[in-house]
Amino acid sequence: MARTETSPTSPTLSFIFFLLPFLTAMAVSEPLPLCDLSDSGPVKPSDPLVSFLERFQSSALDSFGNSNFDPKLYVDMPLKFDLSTTEDAFDKLPRTENGTALVKDLEKFIGMFMDSAGSDMVYVEPVDFVAEPVGFLPKVENLEVRKWALEVHSLWKNLSRKVADEVREQPQLHTLLPLPEPFIIPGSRFREVYYWDSYWVIRGLLASKMYATAKSIVLNLLYLLDEYGYVLNGARVYYTNRSQPPLLSSMILEIYMRTNDLELLRRALPSLLKEHRFWNTGIHEVTIQDSQACNHTLSRYYAMWNKARPESSTIDKETASKFLHDSEKQQLYRQLATTAETGWDFSTRWMRNTSDLTTLVTTSILPVDLNAYILKMELDIAFMARTIGENQTAEHFLEASRARLKAFKSIFWNDKMGQWLDYWLINNHTCEEVSGWKAQNQNQNIFASNFIPMWIESFSSDGATVESVMKSLQSSGLLCAAGIATSLTNSGQQWDFPNGWAPVQHMIVEGLARSKSKEAQSMAKDIAVKWIRTNYAAYKKTGTMNEKYDVEACGESGGGGEYIPQTGFGWSNGVLLAFLEDFGWPQEQKIDC
């Protein structure tokens, strides 16, 4: 399949773009319009502090200009005084005729009334960090690679934080949430805990023998789950309107397999049952009837928000500016927030027109990977429940996993392609409780997510499935010189070609490596070696670990999207250490590109 080049710029469309089937460049073959174009989903109440910080953010853009402007910076700044005092001072700033504050006046306001972003966290030395842990990466024989791995291991210290006491004492001055335990941040602009990043951070911490730090991250996520009913996208007030890929059970299970911490399982199980309900009821639940008249219940992403995302408010408003009516803007904002919930923000995977971000329809897609994560959650819960003697719960979740496995075969699997494909909904399920399955609603464009179910043991242990998926991956066009590309479309979005992301490499590689196929294991090792090499080459050149990489060129950082490339970087560090732990590096094997 040829890679396509599209412009990241968006043509102006009329408000009825959702009704125009000819706009689609996707292989879902002219999907029918959603049956209800109004935005009627739930919306979390706006927070007064966040609402003010969005105004502040917009004013900063007007005053400082767009060069290197990061809107997230301004919603992360704590207040020095109460909101009323701060807002009053902000409103009294002198303005030009067009309402813009002068740079010197806004800078003076920031100095007097705002603290710097990240100042409400403090560095904390991890309690279990040692410079070279006993038993660290025993399969890494090459001294140069070992030296580098220890440098990456030491980055956990740089990324370790805890919430400052003042956040608990005066939460109304902060968008940061008062997490009870220390944590690891991804790095750069990402100054707080993120949900799905934490899985790969934990995998790296376990390779670094930092079990206590790994557990503290899980305890923080359990705190958010108990507080809100779901794990937030990140530990900020402005993230309370959505979650992220649900991998908490996977984190807990990985820690348990290393530590045999039964108390952690007992502590976590009631919370995990709550998270499972969140993803399998209400707006997230969709029922599809297959060609054999069998009903399957699956899950979708659906943010509880229809406004601009506060951390990207100025960007979202610019994106929505082509629309005239509030209802159109609200629908777009819902799609933008929902796509952020997927973790793949942004990608042509979610778009009707691959060159136009405003054609996102993420709420109308049943994603393969989300349902794979929930299948794993069901298997994890069954294992945990059985381990602590909750046999009735274990059987219930085994039954749920068996039902979802059947749905994978009926709804997602495409035998001809040897891949699992996202399913695009014809009608909003609020109009039809049960939608009939149609082959043309499978999105036959190739994305790395089509192979992520291989990560789940139910699929990686099936020899025929492994063989089919492996051959499909080999011929997909996704395998590149430095890793697995996210898609085949160069759209300018960061979750598209030529970017490769650490979590995607890890899930596909680990699934292939766990299979009994020698050929699949060999493919897994080859991909891991390429990924390790590109991480090494980039590190040697810049001294940093990157958030994403360009898989066409060894040692090059990825790009695109709505912010500049970030370094640090939590999940990249974690996947590198996990790969080195699993595959090692022989003394004689070359590390350079």
C-alpha positions in Angstrom: 0.0 0.0 0.0 1.5 3.3 -1.1 2.2 6.0 1.5 0.2 9.1 0.8 1.3 12.7 1.3 -1.4 15.2 2.5 -1.2 18.8 3.5 -1.8 19.5 7.2 -3.8 22.6 6.2 -7.6 22.3 6.3 -9.9 23.5 3.6 -13.0 25.4 4.7 -16.1 23.2 4.9 -19.7 24.0 5.5 -21.4 23.0 8.7 -22.8 19.9 7.0 -19.4 18.3 6.5 -20.5 15.3 8.7 -23.2 14.6 6.1 -21.0 14.6 3.0 -19.9 11.0 2.3 -17.8 12.0 -0.6 -15.4 13.8 1.8 -14.1 10.5 3.2 -10.6 9.5 2.2 -10.9 6.5 4.5 -11.5 2.9 3.4 -14.7 2.7 5.3 -16.4 3.1 2.0 -18.7 6.1 2.3 -20.0 5.8 5.8 -23.5 6.9 6.3 -24.1 10.1 8.4 -24.5 9.9 12.1 -28.2 9.8 12.9 -27.9 12.6 15.5 -25.7 15.6 14.7 -26.5 17.5 17.9 -23.9 17.3 20.7 -26.0 15.8 23.5 -23.4 13.9 25.5 -22.4 14.6 29.1 -20.2 17.6 29.9 -18.2 18.1 33.1 -18.8 21.5 34.7 -16.1 24.1 33.9 -13.7 25.0 36.7 -13.6 28.7 37.5 -9.8 28.7 37.8 -9.4 26.9 34.5 -11.8 29.3 32.8 -9.8 32.3 34.0 -6.5 30.6 32.9 -7.9 30.1 29.4 -8.6 33.8 29.2 -5.1 34.4 30.4 -3.7 32.0 27.8 -5.6 33.8 25.0 -4.3 37.2 26.2 -0.7 35.8 26.3 -1.0 34.6 22.7 -2.3 38.0 21.6 0.5 39.8 23.5 3.5 37.5 23.0 2.7 36.2 19.5 2.6 32.7 18.1 6.4 32.0 17.9 7.2 29.1 20.3 3.9 29.7 22.1 2.8 26.8 24.2 -0.8 27.2 25.5 -0.3 24.5 28.1 2.2 26.7 30.0 -0.4 29.2 31.0 -3.0 26.8 32.4 -0.2 25.1 34.5 0.7 28.3 36.3 -0.4 28.5 40.0 -1.9 31.7 41.4 -0.1 33.6 44.1 -3.3 35.1 45.4 -7.0 34.1 45.4 -8.8 33.9 42.0 -11.0 37.0 42.6 -7.9 39.2 43.4 -6.0 37.8 40.4 -8.9 38.1 38.0 -9.6 41.7 39.1 -6.0 42.7 38.5 -6.0 40.9 35.1 -9.2 42.7 34.0 -7.6 46.1 35.0 -4.6 45.7 32.7 -4.3 48.5 30.2 -5.3 47.4 26.7 -4.8 48.6 23.2 -7.8 49.4 21.0 -8.1 45.8 19.9 -8.1 44.6 23.5 -4.5 43.4 23.6 -2.4 43.8 26.8 1.0 45.4 26.3 3.9 42.9 26.7 5.5 44.8 29.5 2.1 45.0 31.4 1.4 41.3 31.0 4.9 40.4 32.0 4.5 42.5 35.1 1.2 40.9 35.9 2.7 37.4 35.6 5.5 38.3 37.9 3.2 39.7 40.5 0.3 37.3 40.4 1.5 34.0 38.9 4.0 31.4 39.9 5.9 29.5 37.2 4.5 26.3 35.7 5.8 23.3 37.6 6.7 25.3 40.7 3.9 23.5 42.7 5.9 20.2 42.4 9.1 19.5 44.2 12.0 17.2 43.2 12.1 14.1 45.3 14.9 11.5 45.3 13.4 8.1 44.6 13.7 5.9 47.7 14.8 2.9 45.8 17.2 4.4 43.3 20.8 3.1 43.2 23.3 4.0 40.6 23.7 0.4 39.4 21.1 -2.0 40.8 21.9 -5.6 41.6 20.8 -7.8 38.7 20.4 -4.8 36.3 20.0 -5.9 32.6 21.9 -9.2 32.9 21.7 -9.9 29.2 23.4 -6.6 28.2 27.0 -7.7 27.7 28.3 -4.8 25.5 30.0 -2.3 27.8 29.1 0.7 25.7 25.4 -0.2 25.7 25.5 -1.0 29.4 27.0 2.4 30.1 24.3 4.1 28.1 21.6 2.0 29.8 22.8 3.2 33.2 22.6 6.8 32.0 19.0 6.2 30.9 18.3 4.5 34.2 19.7 7.6 36.0 17.0 9.7 34.2 14.4 8.4 36.7 16.0 10.7 39.3 15.6 13.7 36.9 11.9 12.9 36.3 10.9 12.2 40.0 8.5 14.6 41.6 5.9 14.9 44.4 3.1 17.5 44.8 4.1 20.4 47.0 2.3 20.8 50.3 0.6 24.1 49.1 -1.4 22.2 46.5 -3.1 20.3 49.3 -3.4 23.4 51.5 -4.8 25.7 48.8 -6.0 23.5 45.9 -8.1 26.4 44.5 -4.8 28.1 43.4 -3.6 25.2 41.3 -4.6 23.1 38.3 -2.3 20.4 39.6 -4.2 17.7 41.6 -2.9 16.7 45.1 -1.6 13.2 44.4 -0.6 11.4 47.7 2.6 9.7 46.5 5.7 10.6 44.6 5.6 10.0 40.8 7.6 10.1 37.5 6.7 12.7 35.0 7.1 12.1 31.2 9.3 15.3 30.8 9.5 18.8 29.3 6.0 20.3 28.9 4.4 17.2 30.5 4.9 18.2 34.1 2.3 15.8 35.7 1.4 12.2 35.8 -0.2 10.8 32.6 -2.3 7.7 32.6 -1.1 5.5 29.8 2.5 6.8 29.8 2.7 5.3 33.3 2.5 1.7 32.1 5.8 2.0 30.2 7.4 4.1 32.9 6.6 1.3 35.3 8.0 -1.3 32.9 11.3 0.6 32.9 11.2 1.1 36.7 10.8 -2.6 37.1 13.8 -3.2 34.9 15.6 -0.7 37.1 14.5 -2.7 40.2 12.6 0.4 41.5 9.6 -1.5 42.8 8.6 1.1 45.4 8.5 3.9 42.9 6.5 1.8 40.5 4.0 1.0 43.2 3.7 4.7 44.2 2.6 5.5 40.7 -0.1 2.9 40.8 -1.3 4.2 44.2 -1.7 7.7 42.7 -3.7 6.3 39.8 -5.9 4.3 42.2 -6.4 7.6 44.1 -7.7 9.3 40.9 -9.9 6.3 40.1 -11.5 6.3 43.5 -11.9 10.1 43.5 -13.4 10.5 40.0 -14.7 7.0 39.0 -12.1 6.7 36.3 -8.4 7.4 35.9 -7.9 10.9 34.4 -6.0 11.6 31.3 -3.5 13.4 33.6 -3.3 14.7 37.1 -4.7 18.2 36.3 -8.1 19.8 37.0 -8.5 20.4 33.2 -8.1 16.6 32.5 -11.1 15.6 34.6 -13.3 15.4 31.5 -11.7 12.3 30.0 -9.6 9.3 30.6 -6.9 7.6 28.5 -6.1 4.0 27.3 -7.0 1.9 30.4 -3.8 0.1 31.4 -4.0 0.3 35.1 -4.6 -3.5 35.6 -1.6 -4.2 33.4 0.6 -2.0 35.6 -0.6 -3.7 38.8 -0.1 -7.2 37.3 3.4 -6.4 36.2 4.3 -5.2 39.7 2.7 -8.2 41.3 4.6 -10.6 39.0 7.9 -9.1 40.3 7.0 -8.6 44.0 4.1 -11.0 44.9 2.4 -8.1 46.6 -0.9 -9.6 47.5 -1.9 -6.5 49.4 -1.7 -4.4 46.3 -4.1 -6.8 44.5 -6.6 -6.6 47.4 -6.3 -2.8 47.4 -6.7 -2.5 43.7 -9.5 -5.0 42.8 -12.5 -2.9 43.9 -11.2 0.1 42.0 -10.5 -2.0 38.9 -14.1 -3.2 39.0 -15.2 0.5 39.0 -12.9 1.2 36.0 -14.3 -1.7 34.1 -17.8 -0.4 34.7 -16.8 3.1 33.4 -15.6 1.7 30.1 -18.5 -0.7 29.6 -21.6 1.3 30.5 -23.3 4.5 29.3 -21.6 6.6 26.6 -18.7 4.1 26.2 -20.9 1.1 25.5 -21.9 0.1 22.0 -23.7 -3.0 20.8 -23.2 -4.5 17.3 -25.1 -7.4 15.9 -23.0 -9.6 13.6 -24.0 -11.4 10.5 -25.1 -14.4 12.5 -27.6 -12.2 14.5 -25.3 -12.4 17.6 -25.0 -9.2 19.7 -21.6 -8.0 20.8 -21.0 -5.3 23.4 -17.8 -3.3 22.8 -16.4 0.0 23.9 -15.4 3.4 22.4 -13.8 6.6 23.6 -16.1 9.5 24.5 -14.9 12.6 26.3 -17.3 14.4 28.7 -16.5 17.8 27.1 -17.7 20.0 24.2 -15.5 23.0 24.7 -12.0 23.8 23.6 -9.5 21.7 25.6 -8.1 24.2 28.2 -4.5 23.0 27.7 -4.9 23.7 23.9 -7.7 26.3 24.0 -6.1 28.8 21.6 -5.3 26.0 19.1 -8.7 24.4 19.3 -10.5 27.7 18.9 -8.4 28.4 15.8 -9.3 25.0 14.4 -13.0 25.6 15.0 -12.9 29.1 13.6 -14.1 28.0 10.2 -17.5 27.0 11.7 -20.2 29.6 12.1 -22.5 27.9 14.6 -21.8 27.0 18.2 -23.3 23.6 17.7 -20.7 22.8 15.0 -17.9 24.0 17.2 -19.2 22.0 20.2 -19.3 18.8 18.1 -15.7 19.4 16.9 -14.5 20.2 20.5 -16.1 16.9 21.6 -14.1 15.1 18.9 -10.9 16.8 19.7 -11.2 15.9 23.4 -12.2 12.4 22.6 -9.2 11.9 20.3 -7.0 13.2 23.2 -8.6 10.4 25.3 -7.4 7.8 22.8 -3.8 8.8 23.3 -3.4 9.1 19.5 -3.8 12.9 19.3 -3.9 13.4 16.4 -4.0 10.9 13.5 -5.8 10.3 10.2 -7.0 7.2 11.9 -9.9 9.2 13.3 -10.6 11.5 10.3 -13.0 11.3 7.5 -10.8 13.5 5.3 -7.1 12.9 5.9 -6.2 16.5 5.2 -8.8 18.1 7.5 -8.6 17.8 11.3 -12.2 19.2 11.6 -13.5 15.9 10.1 -12.6 13.9 13.3 -15.4 11.4 14.2 -13.6 9.6 17.0 -16.8 9.1 19.1 -18.2 7.1 16.1 -15.4 4.6 16.0 -14.9 1.3 17.9 -11.1 1.2 18.3 -9.3 -2.2 18.1 -6.7 -1.2 20.6 -9.1 0.1 23.3 -11.1 -3.1 23.2 -7.8 -5.1 23.4 -6.9 -3.2 26.5 -10.3 -3.9 28.0 -10.0 -7.6 27.1 -6.6 -7.6 28.9 -8.3 -5.8 31.9 -10.9 -8.5 32.1 -8.2 -11.3 32.0 -6.1 -9.4 34.6 -9.1 -8.9 36.9 -9.9 -12.6 36.6 -6.3 -13.5 37.5 -6.2 -11.1 40.4 -9.5 -12.2 41.8 -8.6 -15.8 41.6 -5.3 -15.1 43.3 -6.9 -13.5 46.3 -9.7 -16.1 46.5 -12.5 -14.0 44.9 -13.6 -17.0 42.7 -17.0 -15.7 41.7 -15.5 -12.4 40.4 -12.8 -14.3 38.6 -15.4 -16.5 36.7 -17.5 -13.4 35.9 -14.6 -11.7 34.2 -13.4 -14.8 32.4 -16.9 -15.0 30.9 -16.6 -11.3 30.0 -13.3 -11.9 28.3 -14.7 -14.9 26.3 -17.5 -12.7 25.1 -15.1 -9.9 24.0 -12.9 -12.5 22.2 -15.9 -13.6 20.2 -16.5 -9.9 19.3 -13.0 -9.5 18.1 -13.4 -12.3 15.7 -16.8 -11.1 14.5 -16.4 -7.3 14.5 -12.7 -6.5 14.2 -10.9 -9.3 12.5 -10.3 -9.1 8.7 -9.2 -12.5 7.5 -8.2 -11.3 4.1 -5.9 -8.6 5.5 -4.7 -10.6 8.5 -5.3 -7.6 10.8 -7.9 -6.3 13.3 -9.6 -3.2 11.9 -11.3 -0.3 13.7 -15.1 -0.4 13.1 -16.8 2.8 12.1 -20.4 3.1 13.4 -23.1 3.9 10.8 -25.5 5.4 13.3 -25.0 7.0 16.7 -26.1 4.2 19.1 -28.4 6.7 20.9 -30.7 6.3 17.9 -30.3 2.6 17.4 -29.6 0.5 20.5 -28.2 -2.2 18.3 -26.4 -1.6 14.9 -26.0 -4.3 12.3 -22.4 -5.2 11.3 -21.3 -4.3 7.8 -18.0 -5.3 6.2 -17.6 -1.9 4.6 -17.6 -0.2 8.0 -14.2 -1.7 8.8 -11.5 0.9 8.2 -9.1 -0.9 5.9 -6.4 1.7 6.0 -3.3 0.4 7.7 -2.3 1.6 11.1 0.0 0.2 13.7 -3.0 -0.2 16.0 -4.3 -2.9 13.7 -1.6 -5.2 15.2 -1.8 -4.2 18.9 -4.1 -7.0 19.8 -1.0 -9.3 19.4 0.0 -8.0 22.7 -2.8 -9.9 24.4 -1.9 -13.5 25.2 -5.2 -14.7 23.9 -4.0 -13.8 20.4 -0.2 -14.3 20.7 -0.7 -17.9 21.9 -2.8 -18.7 18.8 -0.4 -20.1 16.2 -2.6 -19.6 13.1 -3.4 -16.0 14.2 0.3 -15.2 14.8 1.3 -16.6 11.4 -1.4 -14.5 9.6 -0.6 -11.3 11.6 3.1 -11.7 11.1 2.9 -12.0 7.3 0.5 -9.1 7.2 2.9 -6.9 9.3 5.8 -7.8 7.0 3.9 -6.7 3.9 2.1 -3.7 5.6 4.6 -1.0 4.8 4.8 -0.1 8.5 8.2 -1.8 9.1 10.9 0.9 8.5 14.6 1.3 9.0 14.2 2.5 12.6 11.0 0.9 13.8 7.3 0.6 13.2 5.6 3.6 11.7 2.2 4.6 13.2 0.5 4.9 9.8 1.2 5.1 6.1 -0.1 8.7 5.7 2.2 11.7 6.1 -0.4 14.2 7.3 1.7 16.4 9.5 -0.1 14.9 12.5 2.2 13.4 15.1 0.4 10.0 15.3 1.0 9.4 11.5 3.9 8.6 9.3 6.9 8.8 9.7 6.6 8.9 13.5 7.2 5.8 15.6 6.2 5.8 19.3 7.7 3.7 22.1 4.5 2.1 23.3 3.4 0.9 19.9 6.9 -0.7 19.3 6.7 -2.4 22.7 3.2 -3.9 22.5 3.7 -5.3 19.0 7.2 -6.6 19.7 6.2 -8.2 23.0 3.3 -9.9 21.4 5.4 -11.4 18.7 8.2 -12.4 21.1 5.7 -14.2 23.4 4.4 -16.4 20.6 5.7 -19.9 19.9 6.7 -19.0 16.4 10.5 -18.8 15.9 9.9 -16.5 12.9 7.7 -14.1 14.9 10.3 -14.1 17.7 13.0 -13.3 15.2 10.9 -10.4 13.7 10.3 -9.1 17.3 14.0 -9.0 18.0 14.8 -7.3 14.7 12.3 -4.5 15.4 13.6 -4.1 19.0 17.2 -3.9 17.8 16.3 -1.2 15.3 14.4 0.8 17.9 17.3 0.5 20.5 19.7 1.7 17.8 17.7 4.8 16.9 17.3 5.7 20.6 21.0 5.3 21.0 22.0 7.4 18.0 19.6 10.2 19.0 20.9 10.1 22.6 24.5 10.3 21.5 23.7 13.3 19.2 21.6 15.3 21.6 22.0 13.8 25.1 18.3 13.3 25.4 15.6 10.6 25.1 12.8 11.7 22.8 9.1 11.4 23.0 8.9 10.0 19.5 11.2 9.1 16.6 11.3 9.3 12.8 11.4 5.7 11.8 12.7 6.5 8.3 16.0 7.8 9.7 18.0 6.2 12.5 18.7 8.7 15.3 16.2 11.3 14.2 13.5 12.8 16.5 9.8 12.7 15.4 7.8 15.8 14.7 4.5 17.2 13.6 1.4 17.9 15.7 0.5 20.9 17.9 3.7 21.2 20.0 7.4 21.0 19.4 9.2 17.6 20.0 9.6 16.9 23.7 12.4 15.2 25.6 12.8 13.4 28.9 11.2 11.0 28.3 9.2 8.6 30.5 7.8 6.0 28.2 10.8 6.0 25.8 13.1 5.4 28.7 10.9 2.6 30.0 10.6 0.8 26.6 14.3 1.0 26.0 15.1 -0.6 29.4 12.3 -3.2 28.9 13.7 -4.1 25.5 17.3 -4.4 26.8 16.0 -6.5 29.7 14.2 -8.9 27.4 16.6 -9.1 24.4 19.9 -8.0 25.9 22.8 -6.8 23.7 25.7 -9.2 22.9 29.2 -8.0 23.3 30.1 -8.1 19.6 26.8 -6.6 18.3 27.2 -3.2 16.8 25.1 -0.4 18.4 25.7 2.4 15.9 23.2 2.9 13.0 
